[in-house]
Every structure is written in structure tokens, then in C-alpha cells.
Amino acid sequence: MPELPEVEVVRSGLEPVVTGAVVRSVEVREGRSLRRHVGPSEDFVERLTGATLGGAVRRGKFLWLPLERVELVETPPTNRAGEVSTSSTRLYALVIHLGMSGQVLLRDESQPDDPLLRIRLLLDTAEDGPVRLDFVDQRIFGSMAIDDLVPTADGRAAGLGSDSALVPAQVAHIARDPLDPAFDDRRFFDILAKRRTGIKRALLDQTLVSGIGNIYADEALWAARVHYDQPTASLSLPRAKTLLAEVRLVLGKALAEGGTSFDAQYVNVNGASGYFSHSLNAYGQQGEACPRCGRPIVRDQFMNRGSHYCPFCQRIRV
């Protein structure tokens, strides 16, 4: 599943093209790709067609494109006689979740259709003329949806790519990620100290810290010499600080290398793969020598997936 670096690579690739672009037409080929959209596909098409895209924003693994078309929503009369009626402005965004295998590809009109194309937006852009934004998804776990924008709980910018303090309603419960300037380190450490769970489960909890999946959790835990099942409450503050620093280092390095690609399911907006897979120290390295001590990396079953670690370097401390 694409994690923070992969989604950020997509966001940064989209931003210069989609900012200010007008949606000329929308085609939905697979209704299941609208599972998070409230309403039928006709509503999705109607509300998106003609809208101007205001950029590309990301929080954790969620990506959204603010829409600059505004809807006026009538509110009920404020007095018993029904003489006073008011209206309010409704702001919304196109929310994109890549799921397990979703891809957002920028194409020109002459390129052939991908056989796994699920949704297509035809954009009129200022710099590049007509551009296709194709949502391709093999497993159909990803989605697009139009969602209302609501104020952030802390009043700060909602995510990377925008100064606006408005976040899609379906993303509002997602915690900030460690690369977000508004991420609260102290709050993170305080919650860890109160949790009664293993540290990897905590890192994968998107309501505590977002953007980290199995790959980068394993890599950061290896770098910090922390066992994946170390109880969170037993982590000293210095070790918790070291782990968070390693999380940021791993995410930053993966981002610089275009993300992690093991197959064709993750590519950037131009269809190119990332190459961080060549820098992995623990994830997927079972049976290989630990780069630090030379002992074999082990893979344990964990939450219907695997945890990769060095049993010598990453011991549970009591």
C-alpha cells in the first residue's frame, strides 16, 4: 500500500499541472471507485465538471484537490414566522485515496487507455493545454470522492501543499504526519506513554500518527534498534525521541528516492517507479544479513502481514 513518501511524490507531481486547471469532463468507468463518495456517480460527475482545481494537498496517505467552485446552501428560517432565510458557502474538495494499488497518472489525449482505468478527468490547463488525469486501480481498493471541507481542529494548515486550515470531513480524524510542520511531538510522546500496546501497532494507527505503513515502520524501528512489539508505555522519552527522528529520516530518504516500488502497482504521475527498495535494511530482507550486526533478518507474522527485524539488534527491553 502506498505510504506517505509515495503519496507525496504523487502530490508534488500533480500540483504544478492541476493548480488552476478547469475540469472539462468526467468519466466514471468503475462505480466501486466512488465508494467514499456520498451520492451516485451522476452527482460526482455533475459537481466536478466545470470546477477549478485549487492545487494538491496531502495529509498522511490522503490526497485532495480543493475545488474552487462554491455551492450556496440554504439554511432553515431563523424565526417562527419563516420570514428570515440565510445562505452559507459550502467548500469542497476532490479526495483521492490510493488504497493498495491506485495510481494517478497525467496523460495527453493521444495516449492509449490503461486497461485498469477507473475514473478519468479531462483538464484544461494554462501551461499544458488539455491533460488527462487518469485514476488507475488494479484491486479497486482506492477511491475518489467529493467531500465537504471543514475547519481543522487546531486551526493550522490542513496538510502539505496549502496554507488553508480546511480539511475534507472524511480526513479530519486522520492524525498529522511526522513531516507536517504542525505535528505535535510532545502530544505524540504523551500518548505513547499512556498506550497499552506494541510500538509498531501505535505507529500504524493513523489516528495517532499518519502516513506510516508496514515498510517504513519496519525501517524506522530497525534504525532506532526498537523491537516491533516493545510496549509503548515502556519506551523512555529519549528512545521515543530517537524513534521519531528515525521515522522522519526514513520518510525523508524514501521521498528523495521517489518512494518504494516492488512492482508496477506504485508509480508516480508520469508512470515512473521509485527506487527506495534498494535502500531497505529490514523490510523484505528476511534471511539476509543485518547491515549492522551481520545476523539474519527475521520475519514474524504481524496483523495479517509481516514484521521484519533483527532479533539481536532489536530486543524487547524491560
C-alpha positions in Angstrom: 0.0 0.0 0.0 1.4 3.4 -0.9 2.6 5.2 2.3 3.5 8.9 2.9 6.5 9.1 0.5 4.6 7.5 -2.4 1.6 9.7 -1.9 3.7 12.8 -1.5 5.6 12.0 -4.8 2.1 11.9 -6.5 1.0 15.1 -4.8 4.1 17.0 -5.9 3.8 15.7 -9.4 0.2 16.8 -9.7 0.5 20.2 -8.1 2.1 22.2 -10.9 -0.2 20.7 -13.5 -3.6 20.8 -11.7 -3.4 24.1 -9.9 -5.8 26.4 -11.7 -6.9 23.7 -14.2 -10.6 23.5 -15.1 -12.3 20.1 -15.2 -13.8 19.9 -18.7 -15.3 16.5 -18.4 -15.5 13.5 -16.0 -15.9 9.8 -16.9 -16.6 7.1 -14.3 -15.9 3.6 -15.6 -16.0 1.8 -12.3 -18.6 2.8 -9.7 -16.8 0.9 -7.0 -14.0 3.6 -7.2 -16.6 6.0 -5.7 -17.2 4.0 -2.5 -16.3 7.0 -0.4 -18.4 9.5 -2.3 -21.8 10.2 -0.8 -24.2 10.0 -3.7 -24.4 8.4 -7.1 -21.8 8.7 -9.9 -24.0 11.2 -11.6 -23.7 13.5 -8.6 -19.9 13.1 -8.7 -19.7 14.0 -12.4 -22.1 16.9 -12.2 -20.4 18.6 -9.2 -16.9 18.1 -10.6 -17.5 19.2 -14.2 -16.6 22.8 -14.7 -14.8 23.2 -11.3 -11.4 24.8 -11.0 -8.8 22.8 -9.1 -7.0 24.9 -6.4 -3.9 22.8 -6.0 -2.9 19.4 -4.4 -2.8 18.8 -0.6 -1.8 15.8 1.4 -2.1 14.6 5.0 -0.7 11.2 5.7 -1.8 8.8 2.9 -4.7 11.0 1.9 -4.6 13.4 -1.1 -7.1 16.1 -2.0 -7.6 18.7 -4.7 -9.5 21.7 -3.4 -12.3 22.8 -5.8 -12.9 26.5 -6.4 -16.5 26.2 -7.3 -18.6 27.2 -4.4 -22.1 26.0 -3.5 -24.6 28.1 -1.7 -26.6 26.1 0.9 -29.9 27.4 2.1 -30.4 27.2 5.9 -33.7 26.9 7.7 -35.5 30.2 8.6 -34.3 31.7 11.9 -37.7 32.8 13.2 -41.0 31.1 13.7 -42.7 33.1 11.0 -40.2 31.9 8.5 -39.5 35.4 7.3 -35.7 35.2 7.5 -33.6 32.9 5.4 -29.9 32.8 5.2 -27.4 31.0 3.0 -23.9 29.7 3.7 -21.0 28.9 1.5 -20.1 25.2 1.0 -16.5 24.5 0.1 -15.4 21.1 -1.0 -12.6 19.0 -2.5 -11.8 16.0 -4.6 -10.4 13.4 -2.2 -8.1 10.7 -3.6 -7.1 7.6 -1.7 -4.8 5.2 -3.5 -5.7 2.1 -1.5 -3.5 -0.8 -2.3 -2.8 -0.2 -6.0 -4.3 3.1 -7.0 -2.4 5.3 -9.5 -3.0 8.9 -10.5 -1.5 9.4 -14.0 -1.2 12.5 -16.1 -1.6 11.8 -19.8 -2.1 13.6 -23.0 -5.2 12.9 -25.1 -3.4 10.8 -27.7 -2.1 8.2 -25.2 -4.0 4.8 -25.2 -6.3 3.9 -22.3 -4.9 1.8 -19.5 -6.9 -1.4 -19.2 -7.4 -0.7 -15.4 -8.7 2.8 -15.9 -11.5 3.5 -13.4 -12.1 7.3 -13.5 -10.9 10.0 -15.9 -10.9 13.7 -15.6 -10.1 15.8 -18.7 -8.5 19.1 -17.6 -7.9 22.3 -19.4 -4.6 23.6 -18.0 -3.0 27.0 -18.6 0.5 25.7 -19.3 0.0 22.3 -20.9 -3.4 22.6 -22.6 -5.7 19.6 -22.4 -4.4 17.0 -19.9 -6.0 13.7 -18.8 -5.9 12.8 -15.2 -6.5 9.0 -15.1 -7.2 7.1 -11.9 -6.0 3.6 -12.5 -6.5 0.9 -9.9 -6.0 -2.9 -10.2 -7.6 -4.0 -6.9 -10.2 -1.3 -6.7 -9.5 -0.6 -3.1 -8.7 3.1 -3.9 -11.2 5.8 -4.4 -12.2 9.3 -5.4 -14.9 11.3 -3.6 -16.1 14.9 -3.4 -16.3 15.9 0.2 -17.0 19.0 2.3 -14.1 21.0 3.7 -14.3 21.6 7.4 -12.0 23.6 9.8 -9.0 21.8 11.3 -9.2 21.0 15.0 -6.1 23.0 15.8 -6.7 25.9 13.4 -3.5 25.3 11.5 -2.9 24.4 7.8 -4.7 21.1 7.0 -1.7 19.5 5.2 1.3 19.8 3.0 0.6 21.9 -0.1 -1.8 24.5 1.3 -2.0 27.2 3.9 -5.7 26.7 4.3 -7.0 25.4 7.6 -9.7 23.4 5.9 -9.6 19.6 5.7 -12.0 17.2 4.0 -14.5 15.8 6.5 -13.5 12.2 5.9 -9.8 13.1 6.5 -10.4 15.2 9.7 -9.9 12.2 12.0 -6.6 11.3 10.5 -3.6 12.5 12.6 -0.9 14.7 11.2 2.1 13.0 9.8 5.7 13.4 11.1 6.8 15.6 8.2 3.9 18.1 8.8 5.1 21.3 10.3 2.1 21.3 12.7 2.9 17.8 14.0 3.0 17.9 17.8 5.9 15.9 19.1 5.0 16.4 22.8 1.5 15.1 22.2 2.8 12.1 20.4 5.2 11.2 23.2 2.5 11.7 25.8 0.0 9.4 24.0 2.7 6.7 23.6 3.4 6.8 27.3 -0.3 6.2 28.1 -0.9 3.5 25.5 -1.0 -0.2 26.3 0.1 -1.7 23.0 3.1 -2.6 21.0 5.1 0.2 19.4 4.5 -0.9 15.8 0.8 -1.1 16.3 1.0 2.5 17.5 3.0 3.6 14.5 0.4 2.1 12.2 -2.5 3.8 14.0 -3.4 6.6 11.6 -5.4 8.4 14.3 -2.1 8.8 16.3 0.4 9.4 13.6 -0.4 9.2 9.9 1.5 8.2 6.7 3.5 5.3 8.2 2.8 1.8 6.9 4.4 -1.5 7.2 7.5 -0.7 5.2 8.6 2.5 6.9 7.6 1.3 10.4 10.0 -1.7 10.0 12.7 0.5 8.6 12.4 3.1 11.4 12.2 0.5 14.1 15.4 -1.2 12.8 17.2 2.1 12.6 16.2 3.0 16.2 17.0 -0.5 17.5 13.5 -1.0 18.8 11.6 -4.3 18.7 8.3 -4.1 16.9 6.4 -5.4 20.0 8.1 -3.2 22.6 5.3 -1.9 24.8 4.8 1.8 24.2 4.5 2.6 27.9 7.9 1.2 28.4 9.7 3.4 25.9 11.8 6.1 27.7 11.4 9.6 26.4 14.9 9.6 24.9 14.2 6.3 23.0 10.8 7.7 21.8 12.6 10.8 20.5 15.2 8.7 18.7 12.4 6.6 17.1 10.6 9.7 15.9 13.8 11.1 14.5 14.4 7.9 12.6 10.9 7.8 11.3 11.5 11.3 9.8 14.8 10.3 8.4 13.4 7.2 6.7 10.4 9.0 5.3 12.6 11.8 4.0 15.1 9.5 2.4 12.3 7.5 0.7 10.7 10.7 -0.5 14.1 11.8 -2.0 14.3 8.5 -3.8 10.8 8.6 -5.3 9.2 6.1 -2.9 9.3 2.3 -2.8 8.3 0.2 -5.8 8.3 -3.6 -5.6 6.1 -3.9 -8.8 4.2 -1.8 -11.3 1.4 -1.0 -8.8 3.1 2.1 -7.4 4.4 4.7 -9.9 4.5 8.5 -10.0 2.2 10.6 -12.1 4.4 10.0 -15.2 4.4 6.2 -14.7 8.0 6.0 -13.2 8.9 3.8 -10.3 10.6 4.8 -7.1 13.9 3.2 -6.1 14.0 3.3 -2.3 13.6 -0.5 -2.3 17.3 -0.7 -3.0 17.9 1.1 0.4 15.9 -1.2 2.6 17.6 -2.5 5.7 14.9 -4.7 7.2 11.6 -4.8 5.3 11.6 -7.7 2.9 15.1 -8.7 3.9 14.3 -11.9 5.8 17.3 -14.3 5.7 19.7 -11.6 4.6 22.4 -10.3 6.9 21.5 -7.4 9.1 23.6 -4.5 7.8 24.5 -3.6 11.4 25.5 -6.9 13.1 25.5 -9.4 10.3 23.0 -11.7 11.8 19.9 -12.8 9.8 16.9 -10.6 9.5 13.7 -12.4 10.6 10.1 -12.1 9.5 7.3 -12.6 12.1 3.6 -12.7 11.3 2.0 -9.5 12.5 -1.5 -8.1 12.0 -2.1 -10.2 8.8 1.2 -9.0 7.4 4.8 -9.4 8.4 7.3 -7.6 10.7 10.9 -7.6 9.6 13.6 -7.1 12.3 17.0 -8.2 13.7 16.5 -10.3 16.8 19.9 -9.3 18.1 19.8 -5.5 17.5 16.1 -5.1 18.3 15.5 -6.9 21.6 12.5 -6.1 23.8 13.7 -4.1 26.8 12.1 -4.5 30.1 
